[in-house]
Amino acid sequence: MMTPLRRKHWQFPRIVRELMICWLVLVTFSPSVSICSPAPPDSSITIRVDASDAPRGIFHSDLRIPTRPGPLKLRDPKWIPGEHSPSGPILQLVGLTITGAGQPIPWKRDLRDMYAFHCTIPPAASTINVSLDYLSPTKIFDTGYGNSPNSTAHLLTLPWNHVLLYPEKHKTDSLTYQARLRLPEGWRYATALPVQTESGNEIEFAPVSLTTLVDAPVIAGEFFRSIALSPQNPSPVQLDIVADDPGWLQIDTLLISHYRNLQLETDALFGSRHYQQYRFLVSLSDALLLNGLEHHECTDIRLPAMSLSSPSSIVRRSYLLVHEFIHSWNGKYRRPAGLATPNYNEPMEDDMLWVYEGLTKYLDLVLTARTGVRTREATREYLAWLGALQDQDRPGRTWRSLYDAQVAAQLLYAGPEEWTGYRLDADYFYYEGLLIWLDVDGIIREKSQSRYSLDDFCQIFFGGSGDPPTVKPYTFDDLVHALNDLVSFDWSGFFTERLTNTSPHAHLQGIRRSGWNVVYSENKNGFMEAKQDFEGRIDECLTLGLLTDMNGIIIDAVPGTAGFKAGLGPGMRIAAVNGKTWTQDLLRDALVDSRSASAQMDMIVEHGGHLTHHQIEYHQGPKYPHLERNNSQPDRLTQILNPRATH
């Protein structure tokens, strides 16, 4: 009985030795496999960024990374919080060199992961120096956050994830970075990152975790303005602006007064704060991609030149600051578990963007009205347009559920504009989410006989104790449980049906439950007018199914509509309408005339150098959405939009 046991005991180490030998051979001769020897978590990585060359689009970066001898894998950030996609601009990283102990260290890009770099640290090196340049694009390519310009001749925005690498196998919370930044001479800057010392055009920041560093971008510019939105508050809110022209810094004074109401209204809504200070980092330039990216204590907002002074721009885009501010609670503090990844190479799961973005979209509609940033009438016009847009018979709704649209967000964010009616785009889950949460608010008010509202849910779920910036992940079940604690209802079934149905039309119950209906008339919609003036586009998707620019070039066509049935599609240019050269007014006149059953709408279209004739069968005249009061229901919408704080 002893012999077999003894033999088995001696066989076990031999098997282990053989497996270890095979594994070491594999590691030694495979370039895509490495043993990571990252820096100890308590070692600080230094990063020095020279942005003095930013006016021509080059950022120089040098990092000093403590490490140990042996194989090391360095990573460029790929999945960036708030971007919901693998949008790290790896293509723009150039000039990568690594040295250690005074010697160059060869590196090799991973065969499968373009964001990973392998190298072997020599025995004498306790630290390595990494140098790289980031090339800011000079043209606007709407193909994702990381591919848009970061600088002009007069300003820059610096997302730190564009100019750094980090050692694999650590949580970003456990890596400490100390950053130093050199700016062009005379430029002023703003950031939520704590400053340690400052001398001339060089700033040294306090050591922070990699998570905090990436969460705190910098803006800087030749033309700079800072506006205190809550100067007497212990958690101050600041509006910092850089612009390509000093005249663009003259912001509408009434708009500023409305933004000063924002902290009051968020205090009333959430009951706590998750920031110690908050900075709106706004860049005004026609050379940057219009965008907003949220962070815990700031937001990187990029707007066209006159966005904070032109009336139409204010109507169209003034919500953006409100939207990103709300993300400090919904998205940064409370975050879906699938988006709360430990590092920037772990793929994110976007299946709850209907909460992250959809609820935020609903709350920005509410708070723009409560603060006065948007009037209640303008808010109703916006909601009417959004409801009509989502309710339009678009074929994309019949094959792609809301659930699939948000899961595919990483694809849709970078999608082209053409054929969005068939493919759908990222706006879909923002707008559809807004309608869902408007209905949720109405259900809570209805079932509680107005004792509770979504405001109470926001305090319970997103309020918390007001700790400094932190992340508290949640699941679908957590959300449902919190709502049921407030008002008992089949929330799971409600959300599941909304997420999975493929109805050709939107659920407008929330609008109806709030005491209003979407109706159509020939009178123009105020929001659509401002949108057209701001964007330079003619939106006739609700009539002919066409979106064009001011020159008649078709940007999008909705399948199944009159324009589509007539053979029109994206890329074509409408040269003439009813025998006359294209103009916007001519198109509207043709729409007015179309009310007659005998009226004809003829178009001559240029495409690929050829002219073709198209006859459109449409007889409903101009069609613009508005909200009309339904007196059979309480006016819950007005209650929702009323301010809660004393301004």
C-alpha positions as CSV (number, residue, x, y, z in Angstrom):
1,M,0.0,0.0,0.0
2,M,2.9,2.3,0.6
3,T,4.7,1.8,-2.8
4,P,2.0,3.3,-5.1
5,L,1.6,6.3,-2.9
6,R,5.4,6.9,-2.9
7,R,5.6,6.6,-6.7
8,K,2.7,9.0,-7.1
9,H,4.4,11.5,-4.7
10,W,7.6,11.5,-6.8
11,Q,5.8,11.8,-10.2
12,F,4.0,15.0,-9.2
13,P,7.1,17.3,-9.1
14,R,8.4,16.0,-12.4
15,I,5.1,16.9,-14.1
16,V,5.3,20.3,-12.6
17,R,8.9,20.7,-13.7
18,E,8.0,19.7,-17.3
19,L,5.1,22.1,-17.4
20,M,7.3,24.9,-16.2
21,I,9.9,24.2,-18.8
22,C,7.3,24.2,-21.6
23,W,5.9,27.5,-20.3
24,L,9.3,29.2,-20.0
25,V,10.1,28.2,-23.6
26,L,6.8,29.6,-24.8
27,V,7.4,32.9,-22.9
28,T,11.0,33.2,-24.2
29,F,10.2,32.7,-27.9
30,S,6.7,34.2,-28.2
31,P,6.7,38.0,-28.8
32,S,3.0,38.4,-27.8
33,V,3.4,36.7,-24.4
34,S,5.2,38.4,-21.5
35,I,5.6,38.3,-17.7
36,C,4.8,41.7,-16.4
37,S,7.2,43.3,-13.9
38,P,5.3,46.5,-13.2
39,A,6.2,49.3,-10.8
40,P,5.3,48.7,-7.2
41,P,2.0,50.4,-6.5
42,D,3.7,52.8,-4.0
43,S,6.2,54.1,-6.6
44,S,5.3,57.3,-8.4
45,I,5.5,57.6,-12.2
46,T,6.4,61.1,-13.4
47,I,5.1,62.6,-16.7
48,R,6.4,65.8,-18.2
49,V,4.4,67.2,-21.1
50,D,5.8,69.9,-23.3
51,A,2.8,71.6,-25.0
52,S,4.8,74.6,-26.3
53,D,4.5,73.1,-29.8
54,A,0.8,72.6,-29.5
55,P,-0.1,75.5,-31.8
56,R,1.1,73.3,-34.7
57,G,-0.4,70.1,-33.3
58,I,2.5,68.4,-31.5
59,F,2.6,67.4,-27.8
60,H,5.9,66.0,-26.4
61,S,5.7,63.7,-23.5
62,D,8.4,62.1,-21.3
63,L,7.6,59.5,-18.6
64,R,9.9,58.0,-15.9
65,I,8.5,54.7,-14.7
66,P,9.9,52.7,-11.8
67,T,10.1,49.0,-12.6
68,R,12.0,45.8,-12.1
69,P,14.3,43.8,-14.4
70,G,12.5,41.4,-16.7
71,P,9.7,41.4,-19.3
72,L,7.3,44.4,-19.1
73,K,4.1,45.3,-21.0
74,L,3.2,48.9,-21.3
75,R,-0.3,50.0,-22.4
76,D,-1.7,53.1,-24.2
77,P,-5.2,53.8,-22.7
78,K,-7.8,52.3,-25.0
79,W,-11.2,52.3,-23.2
80,I,-11.7,55.8,-21.8
81,P,-14.4,56.5,-19.1
82,G,-17.3,58.5,-20.6
83,E,-16.4,57.6,-24.2
84,H,-18.0,54.2,-24.1
85,S,-15.8,52.8,-26.8
86,P,-12.2,51.8,-27.6
87,S,-11.4,55.3,-28.7
88,G,-7.9,55.9,-27.4
89,P,-6.1,57.7,-30.4
90,I,-3.3,55.1,-30.7
91,L,-2.7,56.1,-34.3
92,Q,-1.6,59.6,-33.2
93,L,1.1,58.2,-30.8
94,V,4.5,58.5,-32.5
95,G,8.2,58.7,-31.8
96,L,8.1,56.1,-29.0
97,T,11.5,55.3,-27.4
98,I,12.3,53.5,-24.2
99,T,15.7,53.7,-22.4
100,G,17.0,52.3,-19.1
101,A,20.4,52.4,-17.3
102,G,21.6,54.7,-20.1
103,Q,20.8,52.2,-22.8
104,P,18.0,52.0,-25.5
105,I,15.5,49.3,-24.7
106,P,13.9,47.6,-27.8
107,W,10.2,47.3,-27.8
108,K,7.7,45.4,-29.9
109,R,4.0,46.0,-30.4
110,D,1.7,43.2,-29.5
111,L,0.6,41.1,-32.5
112,R,-3.1,41.3,-31.5
113,D,-3.5,44.3,-29.3
114,M,-2.3,47.5,-31.0
115,Y,-2.4,49.3,-27.7
116,A,0.2,47.1,-26.0
117,F,4.0,47.3,-26.2
118,H,6.4,44.6,-25.0
119,C,10.0,45.2,-23.8
120,T,12.5,43.6,-21.5
121,I,14.0,45.6,-18.7
122,P,17.8,45.0,-18.2
123,P,19.1,44.0,-14.7
124,A,20.8,47.4,-14.0
125,A,17.6,49.5,-14.6
126,S,15.4,50.3,-11.7
127,T,13.5,52.9,-13.8
128,I,12.8,53.4,-17.5
129,N,12.4,56.6,-19.5
130,V,9.6,56.6,-22.1
131,S,9.4,59.4,-24.7
132,L,6.6,59.8,-27.2
133,D,4.8,62.5,-29.2
134,Y,1.1,62.9,-29.7
135,L,0.0,64.4,-33.0
136,S,-3.2,66.4,-32.8
137,P,-5.3,66.1,-36.0
138,T,-5.7,69.4,-37.9
139,K,-9.0,68.5,-39.4
140,I,-12.3,67.5,-37.9
141,F,-13.1,63.8,-38.4
142,D,-16.3,62.8,-36.7
143,T,-15.1,59.3,-36.1
144,G,-14.8,59.3,-32.3
145,Y,-13.5,61.3,-29.4
146,G,-9.8,60.5,-29.8
147,N,-9.5,61.5,-33.5
148,S,-10.6,65.1,-33.1
149,P,-8.2,68.1,-32.9
150,N,-6.8,69.0,-29.5
151,S,-5.2,72.3,-30.4
152,T,-5.3,75.4,-32.6
153,A,-3.0,78.4,-33.0
154,H,-4.6,80.0,-29.9
155,L,-5.7,77.2,-27.6
156,L,-5.3,73.6,-26.6
157,T,-7.1,70.8,-24.7
158,L,-5.0,68.2,-23.0
159,P,-6.6,64.8,-22.2
160,W,-3.8,63.1,-20.3
161,N,-4.7,59.7,-21.7
162,H,-3.4,60.9,-25.1
163,V,0.1,61.4,-23.9
164,L,1.0,58.5,-21.5
165,L,1.6,54.8,-21.2
166,Y,1.0,52.7,-18.1
167,P,2.3,49.3,-16.9
168,E,-0.2,46.5,-17.2
169,K,-1.6,44.4,-14.4
170,H,-2.4,47.3,-12.1
171,K,-5.6,49.0,-11.3
172,T,-5.4,52.6,-12.4
173,D,-6.4,53.6,-8.9
174,S,-3.2,52.0,-7.6
175,L,-0.8,53.8,-9.9
176,T,0.5,57.3,-8.8
177,Y,1.4,59.9,-11.4
178,Q,3.0,63.2,-10.9
179,A,2.5,65.5,-13.9
180,R,4.4,68.6,-15.1
181,L,3.2,70.7,-18.0
182,R,4.9,73.4,-20.1
183,L,2.6,75.7,-22.0
184,P,3.2,78.2,-24.8
185,E,4.5,81.5,-23.5
186,G,1.7,83.8,-22.1
187,W,-1.1,81.2,-22.2
188,R,-3.4,80.8,-19.3
189,Y,-4.8,77.5,-18.2
190,A,-7.6,75.8,-16.1
191,T,-7.9,72.3,-14.7
192,A,-9.4,70.4,-11.8
193,L,-6.0,68.8,-11.1
194,P,-4.4,70.2,-7.8
195,V,-1.4,72.4,-8.5
196,Q,1.7,72.0,-6.4
197,T,4.0,74.7,-7.9
198,E,3.9,77.1,-10.8
199,S,6.7,79.1,-12.4
200,G,6.3,81.0,-15.6
201,N,4.8,78.8,-18.2
202,E,5.5,75.6,-16.3
203,I,3.1,73.9,-13.8
204,E,3.8,71.0,-11.5
205,F,0.8,69.2,-10.3
206,A,0.4,67.3,-7.1
207,P,0.7,63.5,-7.2
208,V,-2.6,61.7,-8.0
209,S,-3.7,58.3,-9.1
210,L,-3.8,57.6,-12.8
211,T,-7.6,57.5,-12.5
212,T,-7.6,61.0,-11.2
213,L,-5.1,62.3,-13.8
214,V,-7.1,61.0,-16.7
215,D,-10.2,62.4,-15.1
216,A,-8.7,65.9,-15.0
217,P,-7.9,67.3,-18.4
218,V,-6.3,70.8,-19.0
219,I,-7.4,73.6,-21.2
220,A,-5.1,76.5,-22.0
221,G,-5.1,79.4,-24.4
222,E,-3.9,82.8,-25.5
223,F,-7.5,84.2,-24.9
224,F,-8.8,83.1,-21.6
225,R,-11.7,84.0,-19.3
226,S,-12.8,82.6,-15.9
227,I,-16.3,83.2,-14.4
228,A,-17.2,82.2,-10.9
229,L,-20.6,80.6,-10.9
230,S,-20.7,80.0,-7.1
231,P,-18.0,82.2,-5.6
232,Q,-19.2,82.0,-2.0
233,N,-19.7,78.3,-1.9
234,P,-17.3,75.9,-0.1
235,S,-17.5,73.7,-3.2
236,P,-17.0,76.3,-5.9
237,V,-18.2,75.9,-9.5
238,Q,-16.2,77.8,-12.2
239,L,-16.7,78.4,-15.9
240,D,-13.3,78.6,-17.6
241,I,-13.2,79.5,-21.3
242,V,-10.5,79.6,-24.0
243,A,-11.3,80.8,-27.5
244,D,-9.7,81.3,-30.8
245,D,-10.8,85.0,-30.8
246,P,-11.0,87.4,-27.8
247,G,-14.4,88.6,-29.0
248,W,-15.9,85.1,-28.5
249,L,-15.3,85.4,-24.7
250,Q,-18.2,87.9,-24.4
251,I,-20.8,85.5,-23.1
252,D,-24.5,86.3,-22.8
253,T,-24.9,87.8,-19.3
254,L,-28.4,86.3,-18.8
255,L,-27.1,82.9,-19.7
256,I,-24.4,83.2,-17.0
257,S,-27.0,84.1,-14.4
258,H,-28.9,81.0,-15.4
259,Y,-25.8,78.8,-15.1
260,R,-25.4,80.3,-11.6
261,N,-28.7,78.6,-10.7
262,L,-27.3,75.2,-11.7
263,Q,-25.6,74.3,-8.4
264,L,-28.7,75.3,-6.5
265,E,-30.9,73.1,-8.6
266,T,-28.5,70.1,-8.5
267,D,-28.3,70.5,-4.7
268,A,-32.1,70.3,-4.5
269,L,-32.3,67.4,-6.9
270,F,-29.5,65.1,-5.6
271,G,-29.2,66.4,-2.0
272,S,-25.3,66.1,-2.0
273,R,-22.2,66.7,-4.1
274,H,-19.5,64.4,-5.3
275,Y,-17.0,67.1,-6.1
276,Q,-14.8,69.4,-4.0
277,Q,-14.7,71.9,-6.8
278,Y,-16.1,71.8,-10.3
279,R,-14.8,73.4,-13.5
280,F,-16.5,73.7,-16.8
281,L,-13.6,73.6,-19.2
282,V,-15.0,75.2,-22.4
283,S,-13.1,75.6,-25.7
284,L,-14.7,77.9,-28.3
285,S,-13.4,77.2,-31.8
286,D,-14.7,76.2,-35.2
287,A,-11.6,74.0,-35.7
288,L,-12.6,71.6,-32.9
289,L,-15.1,68.8,-33.0
290,L,-18.3,69.8,-31.1
291,N,-18.2,67.5,-28.0
292,G,-18.6,67.2,-24.3
293,L,-16.8,64.6,-22.1
294,E,-17.7,64.3,-18.5
295,H,-15.4,64.0,-15.5
296,H,-15.9,63.9,-11.7
297,E,-14.9,67.5,-11.0
298,C,-14.9,69.0,-14.5
299,T,-16.0,68.6,-18.0
300,D,-14.2,69.0,-21.4
301,I,-16.6,70.9,-23.6
302,R,-15.8,72.0,-27.1
303,L,-18.2,74.3,-28.9
304,P,-18.3,76.4,-32.1
305,A,-17.2,80.0,-31.9
306,M,-20.4,81.9,-30.8
307,S,-22.1,79.1,-28.9
308,L,-22.5,81.0,-25.6
309,S,-23.5,84.3,-27.2
310,S,-25.6,83.6,-30.3
311,P,-29.3,83.2,-29.5
312,S,-29.8,80.2,-31.8
313,S,-26.7,78.5,-30.4
314,I,-27.8,79.0,-26.9
315,V,-31.2,77.3,-27.6
316,R,-29.4,74.5,-29.4
317,R,-26.4,73.8,-27.3
318,S,-26.7,75.5,-23.9
319,Y,-27.9,72.2,-22.4
320,L,-24.5,70.7,-22.9
321,L,-23.0,72.2,-19.7
322,V,-26.0,71.0,-17.7
323,H,-25.8,67.5,-19.2
324,E,-22.1,67.0,-18.3
325,F,-22.6,68.5,-14.8
326,I,-25.3,65.9,-14.1
327,H,-22.8,63.2,-15.0
328,S,-20.9,64.0,-11.8
329,W,-23.7,62.1,-10.1
330,N,-25.0,59.8,-12.8
331,G,-22.1,58.2,-14.6
332,K,-19.1,59.2,-12.5
333,Y,-20.3,58.6,-8.9
334,R,-22.9,55.9,-9.7
335,R,-21.8,53.9,-12.7
336,P,-23.1,50.7,-14.3
337,A,-20.9,47.8,-13.2
338,G,-20.0,47.0,-16.8
339,L,-18.5,50.5,-17.2
340,A,-16.6,50.5,-13.9
341,T,-13.5,48.8,-15.2
342,P,-10.3,48.6,-13.2
343,N,-8.0,49.9,-16.0
344,Y,-8.1,51.3,-19.5
345,N,-7.6,48.1,-21.5
346,E,-10.5,46.2,-19.9
347,P,-13.4,46.3,-22.4
348,M,-16.5,48.1,-21.2
349,E,-20.1,46.9,-21.4
350,D,-22.6,49.5,-22.6
351,D,-25.8,47.7,-21.9
352,M,-27.0,50.3,-19.4
353,L,-26.4,53.5,-21.3
354,W,-30.2,54.1,-21.2
355,V,-29.5,55.0,-17.6
356,Y,-26.0,56.5,-17.9
357,E,-26.9,58.7,-20.9
358,G,-30.7,58.4,-21.2
359,L,-31.5,59.4,-17.6
360,T,-28.9,62.2,-17.9
361,K,-30.6,63.4,-21.1
362,Y,-33.9,63.5,-19.3
363,L,-32.4,65.4,-16.3
364,D,-30.7,67.9,-18.5
365,L,-34.1,68.6,-20.1
366,V,-35.5,69.2,-16.6
367,L,-32.6,71.3,-15.2
368,T,-32.3,73.5,-18.2
369,A,-35.9,74.5,-17.6
370,R,-35.5,74.8,-13.8
371,T,-32.4,76.9,-14.0
372,G,-33.8,79.2,-16.8
373,V,-31.1,78.1,-19.3
374,R,-34.0,77.2,-21.5
375,T,-37.5,78.6,-21.1
376,R,-40.4,76.3,-20.5
377,E,-41.9,77.1,-23.9
378,A,-38.5,76.3,-25.6
379,T,-38.3,73.1,-23.5
380,R,-41.8,72.0,-24.8
381,E,-40.7,72.7,-28.4
382,Y,-37.6,70.6,-27.9
383,L,-39.6,67.8,-26.3
384,A,-42.1,67.9,-29.2
385,W,-39.3,67.7,-31.8
386,L,-37.6,64.8,-29.9
387,G,-40.9,62.9,-29.5
388,A,-41.7,63.3,-33.2
389,L,-38.2,62.3,-34.3
390,Q,-38.3,59.1,-32.2
391,D,-41.9,58.3,-33.3
392,Q,-41.1,58.6,-37.0
393,D,-41.6,55.3,-38.8
394,R,-37.9,54.5,-39.1
395,P,-37.0,51.0,-40.3
396,G,-34.0,50.9,-37.9
397,R,-36.5,50.5,-35.0
398,T,-38.0,47.4,-36.5
399,W,-34.7,45.3,-36.5
400,R,-32.6,46.9,-33.8
401,S,-33.8,47.1,-30.2
402,L,-32.8,49.8,-27.8
403,Y,-30.8,47.2,-26.0
404,D,-28.8,46.4,-29.1
405,A,-28.3,50.1,-30.0
406,Q,-26.6,50.8,-26.7
407,V,-24.5,47.6,-26.7
408,A,-23.3,48.7,-30.1
409,A,-22.6,52.2,-28.9
410,Q,-18.8,51.7,-29.6
411,L,-19.8,51.3,-33.3
412,L,-22.6,53.9,-33.5
413,Y,-20.6,56.8,-32.0
414,A,-18.3,56.7,-34.9
415,G,-21.0,56.0,-37.5
416,P,-21.6,58.2,-40.6
417,E,-24.6,60.4,-40.8
418,E,-26.2,58.8,-43.8
419,W,-28.8,56.2,-43.4
420,T,-29.3,56.8,-39.7
421,G,-33.0,56.0,-40.1
422,Y,-32.1,52.5,-41.1
423,R,-28.9,51.9,-39.0
424,L,-29.8,54.3,-36.1
425,D,-27.1,56.3,-34.3
426,A,-25.9,57.1,-30.8
427,D,-28.5,59.8,-30.3
428,Y,-31.1,57.0,-30.4
429,F,-30.4,55.7,-26.9
430,Y,-30.0,59.2,-25.5
431,Y,-33.4,60.3,-26.8
432,E,-35.2,57.0,-26.3
433,G,-33.8,57.0,-22.8
434,L,-35.2,60.5,-22.1
435,L,-38.7,59.3,-23.1
436,I,-38.4,56.2,-20.8
437,W,-37.4,58.3,-17.8
438,L,-40.1,60.9,-18.5
439,D,-42.6,58.0,-18.3
440,V,-40.9,56.7,-15.1
441,D,-41.3,60.1,-13.5
442,G,-45.0,60.2,-14.5
443,I,-45.6,56.7,-13.1
444,I,-44.0,57.5,-9.8
445,R,-46.1,60.7,-9.5
446,E,-49.2,58.9,-10.6
447,K,-49.0,55.9,-8.3
448,S,-47.9,57.9,-5.3
449,Q,-50.6,60.5,-5.9
450,S,-47.8,63.1,-6.3
451,R,-46.1,62.3,-2.9
452,Y,-43.0,61.2,-4.7
453,S,-41.3,61.9,-8.0
454,L,-38.1,60.9,-9.9
455,D,-36.4,63.7,-7.8
456,D,-36.8,61.4,-4.8
457,F,-35.3,58.5,-6.6
458,C,-32.3,60.7,-7.6
459,Q,-31.6,61.6,-4.0
460,I,-31.9,58.0,-2.9
461,F,-29.8,56.5,-5.7
462,F,-27.3,59.2,-6.7
463,G,-27.2,61.3,-3.6
464,G,-25.2,59.4,-1.1
465,S,-23.3,61.1,1.7
466,G,-21.5,63.6,-0.5
467,D,-18.0,62.0,-0.3
468,P,-15.1,63.1,-2.4
469,P,-14.9,61.7,-6.0
470,T,-15.4,58.0,-5.9
471,V,-17.2,55.3,-8.0
472,K,-20.1,53.3,-6.7
473,P,-21.1,50.7,-9.3
474,Y,-24.6,49.3,-9.7
475,T,-26.6,46.7,-11.6
476,F,-30.0,46.5,-13.2
477,D,-31.3,44.7,-10.1
478,D,-30.0,47.5,-7.9
479,L,-31.8,50.0,-10.0
480,V,-35.1,48.1,-9.9
481,H,-34.8,47.5,-6.2
482,A,-34.3,51.2,-5.5
483,L,-37.3,52.1,-7.6
484,N,-39.5,49.5,-5.9
485,D,-38.5,50.9,-2.5
486,L,-39.9,54.2,-3.6
487,V,-43.0,53.0,-5.5
488,S,-44.0,49.4,-6.0
489,F,-44.4,48.6,-9.7
490,D,-43.2,46.0,-12.2
491,W,-40.2,48.0,-13.0
492,S,-38.2,45.0,-14.3
493,G,-40.9,44.2,-16.8
494,F,-41.4,47.8,-17.8
495,F,-37.7,48.4,-18.6
496,T,-37.3,45.0,-20.2
497,E,-40.2,45.7,-22.6
498,R,-38.8,49.1,-23.5
499,L,-35.3,47.8,-24.1
500,T,-36.3,44.8,-26.2
501,N,-39.3,45.8,-28.3
502,T,-38.9,46.5,-32.0
503,S,-41.9,48.7,-32.6
504,P,-41.7,51.1,-35.6
505,H,-42.9,53.9,-33.3
506,A,-41.7,55.3,-30.0
507,H,-43.5,55.0,-26.7
508,L,-44.9,58.5,-26.1
509,Q,-46.8,57.5,-23.0
510,G,-44.5,59.6,-20.9
511,I,-45.5,62.8,-22.8
512,R,-49.1,61.8,-22.6
513,R,-48.9,60.9,-18.9
514,S,-47.4,64.3,-18.3
515,G,-50.5,66.0,-19.6
516,W,-49.5,66.8,-23.2
517,N,-49.7,65.4,-26.7
518,V,-47.5,65.7,-29.7
519,V,-49.4,67.4,-32.5
520,Y,-48.4,68.8,-35.9
521,S,-49.1,72.0,-37.7
522,E,-47.6,74.2,-40.5
523,N,-46.2,76.6,-37.8
524,K,-42.5,76.2,-37.4
525,N,-41.1,74.6,-34.3
526,G,-38.9,77.0,-32.4
527,F,-36.2,74.5,-31.5
528,M,-36.0,73.2,-35.1
529,E,-35.5,76.8,-36.4
530,A,-32.7,77.3,-33.9
531,K,-31.2,74.0,-34.8
532,Q,-31.3,74.8,-38.5
533,D,-29.7,78.2,-37.9
534,F,-27.0,76.8,-35.7
535,E,-26.2,73.7,-37.8
536,G,-26.8,75.1,-41.3
537,R,-29.1,72.2,-42.2
538,I,-32.7,71.8,-43.5
539,D,-34.6,69.1,-41.6
540,E,-37.5,67.8,-43.6
541,C,-37.3,64.3,-42.2
542,L,-40.9,64.5,-40.9
543,T,-42.2,65.4,-44.4
544,L,-40.1,64.3,-47.3
545,G,-37.8,62.2,-45.2
546,L,-34.7,64.3,-46.2
547,L,-32.0,66.1,-44.3
548,T,-30.0,68.5,-46.5
549,D,-27.4,71.2,-46.1
550,M,-28.1,74.7,-47.3
551,N,-26.8,73.9,-50.8
552,G,-29.3,71.1,-51.3
553,I,-26.8,68.2,-50.7
554,I,-28.7,65.3,-49.2
555,I,-27.1,64.3,-45.9
556,D,-29.6,61.6,-45.0
557,A,-32.8,60.0,-46.4
558,V,-35.2,58.0,-44.3
559,P,-36.3,54.7,-46.0
560,G,-40.0,54.4,-46.6
561,T,-40.6,58.2,-46.9
562,A,-41.7,60.1,-50.0
563,G,-38.2,61.3,-50.8
564,F,-36.8,57.8,-50.5
565,K,-39.6,56.3,-52.6
566,A,-38.7,58.9,-55.3
567,G,-35.2,57.5,-55.5
568,L,-33.3,60.1,-53.5
569,G,-30.4,59.2,-51.2
570,P,-27.4,60.6,-49.3
571,G,-24.7,62.3,-51.4
572,M,-27.1,63.6,-54.1
573,R,-27.6,67.3,-54.7
574,I,-31.0,68.8,-55.3
575,A,-30.3,71.2,-58.2
576,A,-33.9,72.3,-58.9
577,V,-37.4,72.1,-57.5
578,N,-40.4,72.5,-59.8
579,G,-38.2,73.9,-62.6
580,K,-36.4,76.5,-60.5
581,T,-32.9,76.5,-59.1
582,W,-32.7,75.1,-55.6
583,T,-33.2,77.4,-52.6
584,Q,-34.5,76.7,-49.1
585,D,-37.5,79.0,-49.6
586,L,-38.3,77.3,-52.8
587,L,-38.5,73.9,-51.1
588,R,-40.8,75.3,-48.4
589,D,-43.0,76.9,-51.1
590,A,-43.2,73.5,-52.8
591,L,-44.2,71.9,-49.5
592,V,-47.0,74.4,-49.0
593,D,-48.3,73.8,-52.5
594,S,-48.2,70.0,-52.0
595,R,-51.4,70.2,-50.0
596,S,-53.3,70.0,-53.2
597,A,-54.0,66.5,-54.3
598,S,-53.1,67.5,-57.9
599,A,-49.9,69.3,-57.0
600,Q,-46.6,67.9,-58.3
601,M,-43.2,68.1,-56.7
602,D,-40.5,67.6,-59.3
603,M,-36.8,67.6,-58.5
604,I,-33.7,67.6,-60.7
605,V,-30.9,65.9,-58.8
606,E,-27.2,65.9,-59.6
607,H,-25.3,62.7,-58.6
608,G,-21.9,61.6,-59.9
609,G,-21.9,64.2,-62.6
610,H,-25.3,63.1,-64.0
611,L,-28.7,64.9,-63.7
612,T,-31.8,62.9,-63.1
613,H,-35.5,63.8,-62.7
614,H,-37.5,62.7,-59.7
615,Q,-41.2,63.2,-58.9
616,I,-42.1,63.1,-55.3
617,E,-45.6,62.0,-54.2
618,Y,-46.3,64.1,-51.1
619,H,-49.4,66.0,-50.3
620,Q,-49.5,66.8,-46.6
621,G,-47.9,70.2,-46.6
622,P,-45.3,71.5,-44.0
623,K,-45.4,69.5,-40.8
624,Y,-43.8,70.7,-37.6
625,P,-44.3,69.1,-34.1
626,H,-45.6,71.0,-31.0
627,L,-47.0,70.0,-27.6
628,E,-50.7,70.6,-27.0
629,R,-52.2,70.5,-23.5
630,N,-54.4,67.4,-22.8
631,N,-56.8,68.6,-20.1
632,S,-57.9,65.0,-19.2
633,Q,-54.5,64.5,-17.4
634,P,-52.9,66.6,-14.7
635,D,-50.2,69.0,-16.0
636,R,-47.3,67.0,-14.6
637,L,-44.8,68.4,-17.2
638,T,-45.2,71.9,-15.7
639,Q,-44.7,70.5,-12.2
640,I,-41.6,68.6,-13.4
641,L,-40.1,71.8,-15.0
642,N,-40.8,74.1,-12.1
643,P,-37.7,75.3,-10.1
644,R,-37.1,73.5,-6.8
645,A,-34.5,76.0,-5.4
646,T,-34.9,79.7,-4.6
647,H,-32.9,81.7,-7.3
